[in-house]
Amino acid sequence: MAFQDQNLTCKDCGKPFVWTASEQEFYQSKGFQNAPVRCPDCRALKKARMGEGGGRGPREMFEIVCSNCGKTDSVPFKPRGDKPVLCGDCFRNQKQA
């Protein structure tokens, strides 16, 4: 299949950009089915933002004592106290069982 350059408009900045035939071939080789919606500059800005935690910041961790083995560990949620909380090892073991 022969690809041809396509003129597209960036959804973020509204500027026109060219989606080259070689880029289209690359997209197809990766199994992508949609054309890009952002120009290369806006794509780079979005990737930079995503690389910085996706706009979130560092994940807050909470120290716990495992309800199963008594080991101290950290979890990415604040325990409410109404349910047992497991350390990472016990959680993985329970999930596999």
Steps between C-alpha positions, in 0.01 A plus 500: 500500500649833395467776756479868414572799720186632669426849631349487850404762760621478861216471750700689765653798320294500179807519276519288185765228482601235250465131586764356270478177307787355704321589826186330370702190417646503851151534655380204294800288602413565867136408444371853561174565321444870564681799355676729751286783634790715627785662311854383585556800735179438696572125511842575651344732758242237596769231532704732724196562722423128517862427591460726802250268667219565256425830666446330833804535716652233722269230628429525870579181690368394841683279747309194620548190711392192305188340642630158396871484589557814710766639266523879451444614141367794297182512292377760246168557682397621843369204702156568647538256786188298420677239285825304533797642310769272359867561422609460139620141549180380670287685245682329210476158671127543563442616142678192360302258719 
